[in-house]
Amino acid sequence: MITLDLASERDLPAIRALLGSAGLPEAGLMEVPTTFMVARHGDRIVAAGALERHGSDALLRSLVVAPEVRSSGIGSGIVAALERLADESGVAGVYLLTGTAARFFAQRGYRRIGRDDAPDAVQASVEWSVACDTTAIPMAREGQAAS
C-alpha cells in the first residue's frame, strides 16, 4: 500500500537519493520555505515533490517517481496534494520548469509560458535561474499565470 504525506527533515536523505537517481537538480533545495510531499511504500519513499514559496507565488519542483511505480498515478497524487496546499495558503500562481514532463503537466492544467513570464521572485529562485538549463520548459497552472 502506498500512502501520501508531508515529508519531515528525516526524509531529506531519501528524497535527495531519489532526485539523484533521476538526474534531477538539488541546487537550492530547502533555501526558501519548502514543503515536500512524499509517497511511501512501507518505510520506503518512492516518490516526492516540493512546493517552494516565492513571495505570493510558488514553484512546483523536484517531482520524482521511482521507476518501478511510474504510471501508477502517484505523481498526479503528489501534484494534486501540493496544489491543494498552494490553494489553502493563498498562493497566487504555481509555476514549474520541466525537461521531460511537459505533457504530464499539460494534462493537469498547466500551460507553457515564456521563461520571462514568471513573477520576478520565481525567476530569482535557484531552480529557475541556475539549476535548470534554458532548455527546460516553463509552465504555469492555467488561470493563474501571466500571459
CORNOR-V664328 format. One record per residue. N is the residue number from 1. RES is the residue in three letters. D_FIRST is the distance of its C-alpha to the first C-alpha in Angstrom with 1 decimal. Layout:
# CORNOR-V664328
N_RES_D_FIRST, N_RES_D_FIRST
This chain:
# CORNOR-V664328
1_MET_0.0, 2_ILE_3.8, 3_THR_6.6, 4_LEU_10.3, 5_ASP_13.2, 6_LEU_16.7, 7_ALA_17.4, 8_SER_19.9, 9_GLU_22.8, 10_ARG_21.2, 11_ASP_18.6, 12_LEU_21.5, 13_PRO_22.1, 14_ALA_18.6, 15_ILE_19.1, 16_ARG_22.5, 17_ALA_21.5, 18_LEU_19.1, 19_LEU_22.0, 20_GLY_24.5, 21_SER_22.8, 22_ALA_22.8, 23_GLY_26.4, 24_LEU_25.9, 25_PRO_28.4, 26_GLU_27.9, 27_ALA_31.5, 28_GLY_31.8, 29_LEU_28.3, 30_MET_28.5, 31_GLU_32.3, 32_VAL_32.0, 33_PRO_29.8, 34_THR_26.3, 35_THR_23.0, 36_PHE_19.8, 37_MET_16.5, 38_VAL_13.6, 39_ALA_10.0, 40_ARG_8.2, 41_HIS_6.0, 42_GLY_7.1, 43_ASP_10.7, 44_ARG_11.2, 45_ILE_12.0, 46_VAL_11.5, 47_ALA_13.4, 48_ALA_16.0, 49_GLY_18.9, 50_ALA_21.9, 51_LEU_24.5, 52_GLU_28.0, 53_ARG_30.6, 54_HIS_34.0, 55_GLY_36.5, 56_SER_35.7, 57_ASP_33.4, 58_ALA_30.1, 59_LEU_29.0, 60_LEU_25.5, 61_ARG_24.9, 62_SER_22.8, 63_LEU_20.1, 64_VAL_18.4, 65_VAL_15.4, 66_ALA_15.0, 67_PRO_16.6, 68_GLU_13.9, 69_VAL_11.6, 70_ARG_14.7, 71_SER_15.6, 72_SER_12.1, 73_GLY_13.2, 74_ILE_11.6, 75_GLY_15.3, 76_SER_16.5, 77_GLY_14.1, 78_ILE_15.4, 79_VAL_18.9, 80_ALA_18.9, 81_ALA_17.8, 82_LEU_20.6, 83_GLU_23.0, 84_ARG_22.5, 85_LEU_23.3, 86_ALA_26.3, 87_ASP_27.5, 88_GLU_27.2, 89_SER_29.1, 90_GLY_31.8, 91_VAL_31.4, 92_ALA_34.0, 93_GLY_32.5, 94_VAL_29.5, 95_TYR_30.5, 96_LEU_29.0, 97_LEU_30.2, 98_THR_28.5, 99_GLY_29.8, 100_THR_27.4, 101_ALA_25.4, 102_ALA_28.2, 103_ARG_27.2, 104_PHE_23.6, 105_PHE_25.1, 106_ALA_27.9, 107_GLN_25.6, 108_ARG_24.2, 109_GLY_27.8, 110_TYR_29.1, 111_ARG_32.5, 112_ARG_34.4, 113_ILE_37.0, 114_GLY_39.7, 115_ARG_38.7, 116_ASP_41.5, 117_ASP_40.3, 118_ALA_37.6, 119_PRO_38.9, 120_ASP_40.9, 121_ALA_38.4, 122_VAL_35.5, 123_GLN_38.0, 124_ALA_38.9, 125_SER_35.3, 126_VAL_34.8, 127_GLU_32.2, 128_TRP_34.7, 129_SER_37.9, 130_VAL_37.1, 131_ALA_33.6, 132_CYS_33.2, 133_ASP_36.2, 134_THR_38.2, 135_THR_36.6, 136_ALA_33.4, 137_ILE_33.2, 138_PRO_33.6, 139_MET_31.8, 140_ALA_31.7, 141_ARG_29.9, 142_GLU_32.2, 143_GLY_34.6, 144_GLN_34.4, 145_ALA_35.9, 146_ALA_39.5, 147_SER_41.1
